[in-house]
Amino acid sequence: MLKLAELFQSGMTLQRQKPIRIWGSSDCAQNLTVSLNGETLLRDAPVDGEFCLTLPPQEAMRDAELSIAGTVDTLTLSRVDIGEVWIAGGQSNMEFLLRYDAEGKEQIRSANDPHLRFYDVGEYTFPGEKEQTHKDNSEAWDRWMAFRPDAAEYFSAVGVYFAKQLRKAYDVPVAIVGCNWGGTTASAWTEESVLEADPALRVYLEEYRAATKDMDLDEYIQKHAEALAFLDSPELTQTMRKVMFGNVSVWEYIKAIPLLLKIGKTGMPIGPRNQNSPGCLYRSMLSQIAGLACRGVIWYQGESDDQKADIYDKLFSAMIRCWRDAWQEELPFLFVQLAPFGKWLGSTGQKYPILRQKQELVSKTVPGAYMALIMDVGDNKDIHPKQKRPVGERLALLARNKIYGEELLSEAPEFTSMKQGDGSLTLRFSNAGAGLRIKGKTLQALDLTVDGKKLKSYEARAQGDTLSIRSPKIHRDSDLKIAFAWTGYCEVNLYNSAGLSAKPFTI
């Protein structure tokens, strides 16, 4: 019997202008011929057991028929698009469903694009889990969906806004393949051998081994099953999703507190079936799609790595290399710097300035890695900001400029130099475009200390590529400390001409 990997279904989208890999298995020896709309792309390829076929690059097309004909049996996929495919990785802010977005209701109601498609890799940590358990949202996992009202609510909100911009710019089919899991560290998405090879990253393995060294596997499996049954019960998951992602009232939140406390007490036991065990999601989820022809990766993650923020640049860089090795291709990575955040459900943004600094370092040191800024769309009391349009659209702007080669301003204003005088400071920025601007009456997110005292009032003016700060307390020889957006939460209102908010920096 001929069988394709679950990813290959009717209604899917394949990447244009790149060799197309299709894999699966055959329980008997036979020759396969692959045709697209009746045109033969590959003839008499011998297979026996697991196989991977590579088809020649194709130009964009819509609703094609792909046939894999064997000497024993034949499979036919209908409504196959060929266009732009992007992998959407990370944790909950990438997973964040369109139905929870600030504009979600209207987006879902007006969804009418059969050539904007989405595939969400199921959140499973071990073989057979899909058959053994019920999980919230599982009705939308592992199947291709078109952007229609009956399916749009299950799309990644960031993915939708990103894909819409590409659809508008290039008029070709666009698909997002979601491979993400809320609350996960990048170490779970990195192969164990890669973590082992770096002394700084070995800490993830050492901590895991220390926590599981006396583990009884049978007992662990039983505890995991009990925790899974509780945590994935429909009533609980609906309540949790509403509290975590919805706009709930104070009273609704108070009513949910006993449930939240019970969740904290139950927890998912540490072990090989915990989604945050090193390498777990690389093995169980990424392996399902590794090698799929795509244009690149969009990535939104880091909140779960704030406790080891000082080594996030090493971890994220290693993960990118790991994924590129899995694809055997230098995939572009477009990623989101963490949004402003204060405190919520026991989490804080205290370590975010360090982690953001490490994210920027990755954008400076890893070729083909580009960072989108959203320092103007955070939420002090919510780790899941509800405005995902700016996130997706700024990622798309990066893609259009860095990957597709359009001459667009796609990067945020970045501090480059400072001139200090009597009564004034002049800060110069790159990526100003046609000129910087301050949205509102006063500049926000700037913390300025002059000779050991915090400057409470000053005049700020943006012009061209400079930001001028004026105060009689500033002198040519003053001892200065400047921190811009260098807190967990802030509201940046300094923009370039492309409407992109300025990067955090310290002097």
C-alpha positions as CSV (number, residue, x, y, z in Angstrom):
1,M,0.0,0.0,0.0
2,L,1.3,3.4,-0.9
3,K,1.1,6.0,1.8
4,L,2.2,9.7,1.9
5,A,3.3,11.5,5.1
6,E,0.4,13.2,6.8
7,L,1.5,16.6,5.6
8,F,0.7,15.7,2.0
9,Q,-3.0,16.1,1.5
10,S,-5.5,17.4,-1.0
11,G,-5.9,21.2,-0.5
12,M,-2.2,21.7,0.4
13,T,0.3,24.3,-0.9
14,L,3.8,23.5,-2.2
15,Q,6.7,25.9,-2.6
16,R,7.2,27.5,-6.0
17,Q,10.6,27.8,-7.7
18,K,12.4,25.2,-5.5
19,P,12.8,21.4,-5.8
20,I,9.8,19.8,-4.2
21,R,10.3,16.9,-1.7
22,I,7.5,14.4,-1.2
23,W,7.9,11.5,1.2
24,G,6.0,8.5,2.4
25,S,6.2,4.7,2.4
26,S,5.2,1.7,0.4
27,D,4.8,-1.8,1.9
28,C,5.9,-3.4,-1.3
29,A,8.4,-2.7,-4.1
30,Q,7.1,-0.7,-6.9
31,N,7.9,2.1,-9.4
32,L,6.3,5.5,-8.9
33,T,5.5,8.1,-11.6
34,V,4.5,11.6,-10.5
35,S,2.5,14.0,-12.6
36,L,1.1,17.4,-12.2
37,N,-2.1,18.3,-14.1
38,G,-1.2,15.4,-16.4
39,E,2.4,16.4,-17.1
40,T,5.0,13.9,-15.9
41,L,7.5,15.3,-13.4
42,L,9.2,12.0,-12.4
43,R,9.0,8.6,-14.1
44,D,9.5,5.1,-12.8
45,A,11.2,5.9,-9.4
46,P,11.8,2.6,-7.6
47,V,10.6,2.5,-4.0
48,D,10.4,-0.2,-1.3
49,G,9.6,1.0,2.2
50,E,10.2,4.6,3.2
51,F,10.9,6.9,0.3
52,C,11.5,10.6,-0.5
53,L,10.9,11.9,-4.0
54,T,12.3,15.2,-5.4
55,L,10.3,16.9,-8.1
56,P,11.7,19.7,-10.3
57,P,10.8,23.3,-9.3
58,Q,7.4,24.6,-10.5
59,E,6.0,28.1,-11.0
60,A,2.9,29.3,-9.1
61,M,-0.4,27.7,-9.9
62,R,-3.8,27.1,-8.3
63,D,-5.9,24.0,-7.7
64,A,-3.7,21.6,-9.6
65,E,-4.0,17.8,-9.5
66,L,-0.9,15.9,-8.3
67,S,-0.8,12.2,-9.0
68,I,1.6,9.6,-7.6
69,A,1.0,6.5,-9.6
70,G,2.6,3.2,-8.7
71,T,2.7,-0.2,-10.4
72,V,0.6,-1.4,-7.5
73,D,-1.6,1.5,-6.4
74,T,-2.1,5.3,-7.1
75,L,-2.7,8.4,-4.9
76,T,-4.2,11.6,-6.2
77,L,-4.1,14.9,-4.4
78,S,-6.6,17.6,-5.7
79,R,-6.7,21.4,-5.2
80,V,-3.0,21.6,-4.8
81,D,-1.6,25.1,-4.9
82,I,2.0,26.1,-5.7
83,G,3.2,29.4,-4.2
84,E,4.9,30.7,-1.1
85,V,5.2,28.5,2.0
86,W,6.5,29.7,5.3
87,I,7.0,27.8,8.6
88,A,5.6,29.6,11.7
89,G,7.5,28.5,14.8
90,G,7.7,29.5,18.4
91,Q,5.4,29.5,21.4
92,S,2.0,31.0,22.4
93,N,2.2,34.4,20.7
94,M,2.8,32.6,17.3
95,E,0.3,29.9,18.1
96,F,-2.2,32.7,19.2
97,L,-5.4,31.9,17.2
98,L,-7.1,34.5,15.1
99,R,-10.3,34.1,17.1
100,Y,-8.5,35.8,20.1
101,D,-7.0,38.7,18.0
102,A,-8.3,42.2,18.5
103,E,-9.7,42.2,15.0
104,G,-10.4,38.5,15.0
105,K,-14.2,38.6,14.7
106,E,-14.2,40.8,11.6
107,Q,-11.3,38.9,10.0
108,I,-13.1,35.6,10.5
109,R,-16.4,37.0,9.2
110,S,-14.8,38.4,6.1
111,A,-12.4,35.4,5.4
112,N,-12.8,34.5,1.8
113,D,-9.5,33.5,0.2
114,P,-9.2,29.8,-0.9
115,H,-5.5,30.4,-1.8
116,L,-4.4,31.5,1.7
117,R,-3.9,28.2,3.5
118,F,-2.8,27.0,6.9
119,Y,-1.5,23.7,8.2
120,D,-1.0,23.3,12.0
121,V,1.3,20.4,13.1
122,G,-0.3,18.6,16.0
123,E,1.1,19.2,19.5
124,Y,2.2,15.7,20.4
125,T,5.3,14.6,22.3
126,F,5.4,10.8,21.7
127,P,4.3,8.3,19.0
128,G,0.7,7.2,19.5
129,E,-0.3,10.2,21.7
130,K,-2.7,11.4,19.0
131,E,-4.6,8.2,19.1
132,Q,-4.6,7.9,22.9
133,T,-5.7,11.4,23.9
134,H,-8.1,14.2,23.1
135,K,-6.5,17.6,22.9
136,D,-8.1,21.0,22.5
137,N,-7.9,22.3,19.0
138,S,-7.0,18.8,17.7
139,E,-9.9,19.1,15.2
140,A,-7.8,21.7,13.4
141,W,-4.4,19.9,13.7
142,D,-2.7,18.0,10.9
143,R,-5.0,19.1,8.2
144,W,-4.9,21.8,5.5
145,M,-7.4,24.6,5.8
146,A,-8.4,27.4,3.5
147,F,-9.0,30.9,4.8
148,R,-12.8,30.7,5.1
149,P,-15.2,31.6,7.9
150,D,-15.5,28.0,9.0
151,A,-11.8,27.5,9.5
152,A,-10.2,31.0,9.9
153,E,-10.5,31.0,13.7
154,Y,-7.9,28.2,13.9
155,F,-5.3,30.1,11.9
156,S,-2.3,31.7,13.6
157,A,-3.2,35.4,13.9
158,V,0.4,36.4,13.1
159,G,0.4,34.0,10.2
160,V,-2.8,35.4,8.8
161,Y,-1.5,39.0,8.7
162,F,1.8,38.0,7.4
163,A,0.3,35.8,4.6
164,K,-2.2,38.5,3.6
165,Q,0.6,41.0,2.9
166,L,2.4,38.5,0.7
167,R,-0.9,37.6,-1.1
168,K,-1.4,41.3,-1.8
169,A,2.2,42.0,-2.9
170,Y,2.7,39.0,-5.2
171,D,-0.7,37.6,-6.1
172,V,0.4,33.9,-5.7
173,P,-0.9,31.3,-3.3
174,V,0.5,31.6,0.2
175,A,0.5,29.0,3.0
176,I,1.6,29.0,6.6
177,V,2.7,25.8,8.2
178,G,2.4,26.2,12.0
179,C,4.9,24.3,14.1
180,N,4.7,25.9,17.6
181,W,3.7,25.2,21.2
182,G,2.8,27.7,23.9
183,G,5.2,28.0,26.9
184,T,8.1,26.2,25.3
185,T,11.8,26.9,25.4
186,A,13.9,27.0,22.3
187,S,15.9,24.0,23.7
188,A,12.8,21.8,23.1
189,W,13.1,22.7,19.4
190,T,16.8,21.9,19.2
191,E,18.4,18.5,18.7
192,E,20.0,17.1,21.8
193,S,23.3,16.5,20.2
194,V,23.5,20.3,19.3
195,L,22.9,21.2,22.9
196,E,25.5,18.7,24.1
197,A,28.1,20.1,21.7
198,D,28.0,23.6,23.3
199,P,29.3,23.8,26.9
200,A,27.1,26.8,27.5
201,L,24.0,25.0,26.3
202,R,24.7,21.7,28.0
203,V,23.0,23.2,31.1
204,Y,19.6,22.3,29.6
205,L,20.6,18.6,29.4
206,E,22.3,18.6,32.8
207,E,19.2,20.1,34.5
208,Y,17.0,17.5,32.8
209,R,19.2,14.6,33.7
210,A,19.4,15.7,37.3
211,A,15.6,16.0,37.5
212,T,15.0,12.5,35.9
213,K,18.0,10.4,37.2
214,D,15.9,8.4,39.7
215,M,12.8,8.3,37.5
216,D,10.8,5.1,37.2
217,L,9.6,5.1,33.6
218,D,6.4,3.1,34.1
219,E,5.4,5.3,37.1
220,Y,6.3,8.4,35.0
221,I,4.1,7.3,32.1
222,Q,1.2,6.8,34.5
223,K,1.6,10.2,36.1
224,H,2.0,11.8,32.7
225,A,-1.2,10.1,31.5
226,E,-3.1,11.4,34.5
227,A,-1.8,14.9,34.1
228,L,-2.6,14.9,30.4
229,A,-6.2,13.7,31.1
230,F,-6.6,16.6,33.5
231,L,-4.8,19.3,31.6
232,D,-6.4,18.4,28.2
233,S,-9.9,18.0,29.4
234,P,-12.3,20.1,27.2
235,E,-13.7,22.0,30.2
236,L,-10.3,23.0,31.5
237,T,-8.8,23.9,28.1
238,Q,-11.7,26.1,27.2
239,T,-11.4,27.9,30.5
240,M,-7.6,28.2,30.3
241,R,-7.7,29.5,26.7
242,K,-10.3,32.1,27.7
243,V,-8.2,33.3,30.6
244,M,-4.9,33.2,28.8
245,F,-6.0,34.6,25.4
246,G,-9.4,36.2,25.9
247,N,-10.4,39.6,27.2
248,V,-11.8,38.4,30.5
249,S,-13.3,40.5,33.2
250,V,-11.8,40.8,36.7
251,W,-14.7,38.6,38.0
252,E,-14.2,35.9,35.4
253,Y,-10.5,35.9,36.3
254,I,-11.3,35.6,40.1
255,K,-13.6,32.7,39.4
256,A,-10.8,30.9,37.5
257,I,-8.2,31.2,40.3
258,P,-9.0,27.9,42.0
259,L,-8.6,26.2,38.6
260,L,-5.4,28.0,38.0
261,L,-4.0,26.9,41.4
262,K,-5.0,23.3,40.6
263,I,-3.2,23.4,37.3
264,G,-0.1,24.7,39.0
265,K,-0.3,21.9,41.6
266,T,-0.9,19.2,39.0
267,G,1.6,20.3,36.4
268,M,3.1,18.1,33.6
269,P,5.8,15.9,35.2
270,I,9.4,16.3,33.9
271,G,10.4,13.5,31.7
272,P,10.6,12.4,28.0
273,R,7.0,13.2,27.4
274,N,7.1,16.7,28.7
275,Q,7.0,19.2,25.9
276,N,9.9,21.2,27.4
277,S,12.4,18.3,27.7
278,P,15.5,19.0,25.6
279,G,15.0,18.1,21.9
280,C,11.4,16.8,22.5
281,L,9.6,19.0,20.0
282,Y,12.4,18.7,17.5
283,R,11.8,15.0,17.5
284,S,8.1,14.8,17.8
285,M,6.9,17.9,15.7
286,L,9.6,19.4,13.6
287,S,10.6,16.0,12.2
288,Q,7.1,15.8,10.7
289,I,7.8,18.7,8.3
290,A,11.6,18.9,8.1
291,G,12.6,19.1,4.5
292,L,9.4,20.5,3.3
293,A,10.2,23.0,0.5
294,C,9.5,26.5,1.9
295,R,10.7,30.1,1.6
296,G,11.7,30.5,5.2
297,V,10.7,30.6,8.9
298,I,8.8,33.3,10.9
299,W,9.5,32.9,14.6
300,Y,8.0,34.4,17.8
301,Q,9.4,32.9,21.0
302,G,11.6,33.7,24.0
303,E,9.2,34.3,26.9
304,S,10.0,30.8,28.2
305,D,13.7,31.4,28.1
306,D,13.9,34.5,30.2
307,Q,15.4,32.6,33.2
308,K,18.5,31.9,31.0
309,A,18.3,35.2,29.1
310,D,22.1,35.6,29.2
311,I,22.6,32.6,26.9
312,Y,19.6,33.0,24.7
313,D,21.7,34.2,21.8
314,K,23.7,31.0,21.9
315,L,20.6,28.9,22.2
316,F,18.6,30.6,19.4
317,S,21.7,30.6,17.1
318,A,22.2,26.9,17.7
319,M,18.5,26.2,17.1
320,I,18.6,28.1,13.8
321,R,21.6,26.1,12.7
322,C,19.9,22.9,13.8
323,W,16.8,23.7,11.6
324,R,18.9,24.7,8.7
325,D,20.8,21.4,8.9
326,A,17.5,19.5,9.0
327,W,16.4,21.3,5.8
328,Q,19.9,21.1,4.3
329,E,19.3,24.7,3.3
330,E,20.2,28.2,4.7
331,L,16.6,29.0,5.6
332,P,15.9,32.7,6.3
333,F,14.7,33.3,9.9
334,L,12.4,36.4,10.4
335,F,11.8,36.7,14.2
336,V,10.0,39.0,16.6
337,Q,11.7,40.8,19.4
338,L,9.8,40.3,22.6
339,A,6.9,42.7,23.1
340,P,6.7,45.0,26.1
341,F,5.3,43.2,29.2
342,G,5.1,43.9,32.9
343,K,3.5,41.2,35.0
344,W,0.8,38.5,34.5
345,L,-0.1,35.1,36.2
346,G,3.2,34.9,38.0
347,S,5.3,35.8,35.0
348,T,7.2,39.1,34.7
349,G,9.1,40.9,32.0
350,Q,12.0,41.7,34.4
351,K,14.6,39.8,32.3
352,Y,13.2,40.9,28.9
353,P,15.7,43.7,28.4
354,I,18.5,41.2,28.5
355,L,16.7,38.7,26.3
356,R,15.8,41.4,23.8
357,Q,19.5,42.4,23.7
358,K,20.4,38.8,22.9
359,Q,17.8,38.6,20.2
360,E,19.3,41.7,18.6
361,L,22.8,40.0,18.8
362,V,21.4,37.1,16.8
363,S,20.2,39.5,14.1
364,K,23.7,41.0,14.0
365,T,25.7,37.7,14.0
366,V,23.6,35.0,12.2
367,P,23.4,35.5,8.4
368,G,19.9,35.5,7.1
369,A,18.3,36.2,10.5
370,Y,16.3,39.4,10.7
371,M,14.4,40.9,13.6
372,A,11.0,42.7,13.7
373,L,10.3,45.2,16.4
374,I,7.0,45.6,18.3
375,M,8.0,47.8,21.2
376,D,4.9,49.9,20.6
377,V,2.2,47.1,20.8
378,G,2.8,45.3,24.1
379,D,0.5,45.0,27.2
380,N,1.6,45.7,30.7
381,K,-0.7,43.1,32.2
382,D,-0.9,40.5,29.4
383,I,1.9,38.4,28.0
384,H,-0.3,37.8,24.9
385,P,-0.9,41.2,23.3
386,K,-4.1,41.1,21.3
387,Q,-2.9,43.2,18.4
388,K,-1.3,40.8,16.1
389,R,-1.7,42.8,12.9
390,P,1.5,44.9,13.4
391,V,3.5,41.7,14.2
392,G,2.5,39.9,11.0
393,E,2.8,43.0,8.8
394,R,6.2,43.9,10.1
395,L,7.4,40.4,9.5
396,A,6.0,40.6,6.0
397,L,7.8,43.9,5.4
398,L,11.1,42.2,6.4
399,A,10.3,39.3,4.0
400,R,9.5,41.6,1.1
401,N,12.7,43.6,1.6
402,K,15.2,40.9,2.7
403,I,13.9,37.8,1.0
404,Y,12.0,39.0,-2.0
405,G,14.3,41.9,-2.8
406,E,11.9,44.8,-2.8
407,E,13.4,48.2,-2.1
408,L,11.5,49.0,1.1
409,L,12.5,50.3,4.5
410,S,11.9,47.2,6.7
411,E,14.1,47.7,9.7
412,A,13.5,49.7,12.9
413,P,15.4,52.9,13.8
414,E,18.7,52.0,15.6
415,F,20.8,54.3,17.7
416,T,24.3,54.8,16.2
417,S,26.0,57.8,17.8
418,M,25.6,60.7,20.2
419,K,26.8,64.3,20.4
420,Q,26.8,66.0,23.8
421,G,26.8,69.7,24.3
422,D,25.8,72.4,26.8
423,G,22.0,72.1,27.1
424,S,21.5,69.4,24.5
425,L,22.1,65.9,23.3
426,T,21.8,64.8,19.7
427,L,21.2,61.1,19.1
428,R,21.6,59.9,15.6
429,F,19.8,56.8,14.2
430,S,20.1,54.6,11.2
431,N,17.0,53.3,9.3
432,A,15.2,56.7,9.8
433,G,14.0,56.7,6.2
434,A,12.4,60.0,5.3
435,G,12.7,61.1,8.9
436,L,12.0,60.1,12.5
437,R,8.8,61.2,14.2
438,I,7.4,61.2,17.8
439,K,3.8,60.1,17.9
440,G,2.1,62.2,20.6
441,K,3.2,65.3,22.5
442,T,6.1,63.8,24.5
443,L,8.7,61.2,24.0
444,Q,8.2,58.0,26.0
445,A,10.4,55.2,27.2
446,L,13.5,57.3,27.6
447,D,15.2,57.2,31.0
448,L,18.0,59.8,31.3
449,T,20.3,60.3,34.3
450,V,22.5,63.4,34.5
451,D,25.3,63.4,37.0
452,G,23.6,60.7,39.1
453,K,20.2,62.3,39.1
454,K,17.2,61.3,37.0
455,L,16.2,64.0,34.6
456,K,12.4,64.4,35.0
457,S,11.7,67.0,32.4
458,Y,13.3,67.8,29.0
459,E,12.3,68.8,25.5
460,A,12.6,66.1,22.8
461,R,12.4,66.7,19.1
462,A,12.8,64.3,16.1
463,Q,14.1,65.6,12.8
464,G,15.6,63.7,10.0
465,D,17.8,61.0,11.4
466,T,18.3,62.7,14.8
467,L,16.6,62.9,18.1
468,S,17.4,66.1,20.1
469,I,17.1,66.2,23.8
470,R,17.3,69.7,25.4
471,S,17.6,70.6,29.1
472,P,19.6,73.3,30.9
473,K,20.8,70.5,33.3
474,I,22.8,68.8,30.5
475,H,26.4,70.0,30.0
476,R,29.2,69.1,27.7
477,D,31.1,67.3,30.6
478,S,28.0,65.8,32.3
479,D,28.1,62.1,33.4
480,L,25.2,60.6,31.4
481,K,23.3,57.3,31.5
482,I,20.7,56.8,28.9
483,A,18.3,53.8,28.7
484,F,15.7,53.7,26.0
485,A,12.9,51.0,26.2
486,W,15.2,49.2,28.6
487,T,12.4,47.9,30.9
488,G,10.1,44.9,30.8
489,Y,7.2,47.1,29.8
490,C,7.2,50.5,28.1
491,E,5.4,52.3,25.3
492,V,7.7,53.4,22.5
493,N,6.4,56.2,20.4
494,L,9.5,57.0,18.3
495,Y,9.1,55.9,14.7
496,N,10.7,56.0,11.3
497,S,8.9,56.9,8.1
498,A,7.8,53.3,7.6
499,G,6.0,53.4,10.9
500,L,8.5,51.1,12.7
501,S,9.2,51.7,16.3
502,A,12.7,52.4,17.5
503,K,15.0,49.7,19.0
504,P,15.9,49.6,22.7
505,F,19.4,50.8,23.6
506,T,21.6,51.9,26.5
507,I,24.5,54.4,26.7
